[in-house]
Amino acid sequence: MGREETAFTKKIKDYLKSKGIWHVKFFANAYTAIGIPDILACINSKFVGLEIKTDKGKLSKLQEYQGSQIKKSGGYWFCVKPQNFEGIKIEIEKILKGE
């Protein structure tokens, strides 16, 4: 993870913390499944996966697959980039409100 992505991850975690949202930064290793979102959260009893990318970052096929499986299972999944962070915050607010 580059410096830009690390700083952006901290911004996202600070936002989640400010809203009282339980979350954990997922650290992958040789024993974990590939493509698991960077941040796992529980918002208003809903599972939420956040995949963090820089504005130039691209999703891998496995990240896209994991996101589709989360959505198929009734959870929420977002690819969060600096350019769409404000829009993702609106979506998170909707989940918080039960919309």
C-alpha positions in Angstrom: 0.0 0.0 0.0 1.4 3.3 -1.1 1.7 6.5 1.0 -1.3 8.1 -0.7 -3.6 5.0 -0.1 -2.4 4.8 3.5 -3.3 8.4 4.1 -6.7 8.0 2.4 -7.4 4.8 4.5 -6.8 6.8 7.7 -9.2 9.5 6.5 -11.9 6.8 5.9 -11.2 5.2 9.3 -11.4 8.6 11.0 -14.8 9.2 9.3 -16.2 5.8 10.3 -15.0 6.4 13.9 -16.6 9.9 14.0 -19.9 8.2 13.2 -19.5 5.5 15.8 -19.3 2.8 13.2 -17.6 -0.5 14.1 -14.9 -1.3 11.6 -11.7 -3.2 11.2 -8.8 -2.8 8.7 -8.4 -6.2 7.1 -4.8 -7.3 6.6 -4.3 -10.0 4.1 -1.6 -12.6 4.3 -0.7 -16.0 2.8 -3.5 -17.7 4.8 -6.4 -15.4 3.9 -8.8 -15.3 0.9 -7.7 -13.0 -1.9 -9.9 -9.9 -2.7 -11.4 -9.3 0.8 -12.2 -5.6 1.1 -9.7 -3.4 2.9 -12.2 -2.3 5.6 -14.9 -4.4 7.0 -17.7 -2.6 8.9 -21.1 -3.2 10.5 -23.4 -0.3 10.0 -27.0 -0.4 11.4 -26.7 -4.2 11.5 -25.6 -4.4 7.9 -22.3 -5.8 6.7 -20.3 -3.3 4.6 -17.1 -3.9 2.7 -14.9 -1.0 1.6 -12.3 -1.5 -1.0 -9.9 1.4 -1.0 -8.1 2.7 -4.1 -6.3 5.8 -5.2 -8.1 7.7 -8.0 -5.8 5.8 -10.5 -6.2 2.4 -8.7 -8.0 -0.4 -10.4 -9.9 -3.3 -8.9 -8.7 -6.8 -9.5 -11.0 -9.5 -10.8 -11.0 -11.1 -7.4 -11.9 -7.9 -5.7 -14.8 -7.4 -8.1 -15.9 -11.0 -7.4 -15.8 -10.6 -3.7 -17.8 -7.4 -4.0 -20.4 -9.1 -6.1 -20.6 -11.9 -3.5 -21.1 -9.5 -0.6 -23.9 -7.7 -2.5 -25.5 -11.1 -3.5 -25.5 -12.0 0.2 -27.4 -8.8 1.1 -24.4 -6.8 2.3 -23.0 -3.6 0.9 -19.7 -3.2 -0.9 -18.1 0.0 -2.2 -14.9 0.8 -4.0 -13.9 4.0 -2.3 -11.6 6.5 -4.1 -10.8 10.1 -3.2 -12.9 11.3 -6.1 -16.1 9.4 -4.9 -15.6 9.6 -1.1 -18.3 12.3 -0.6 -20.8 10.2 -2.5 -19.9 7.1 -0.5 -20.4 9.0 2.7 -23.9 9.8 1.5 -24.5 6.1 1.0 -23.1 5.3 4.5 -25.5 7.9 5.9 -28.4 6.2 4.2 -27.4 2.9 5.7 -27.1 4.5 9.2 -30.6 5.9 8.8 -32.0 2.5 7.6 -32.8 3.7 4.1 
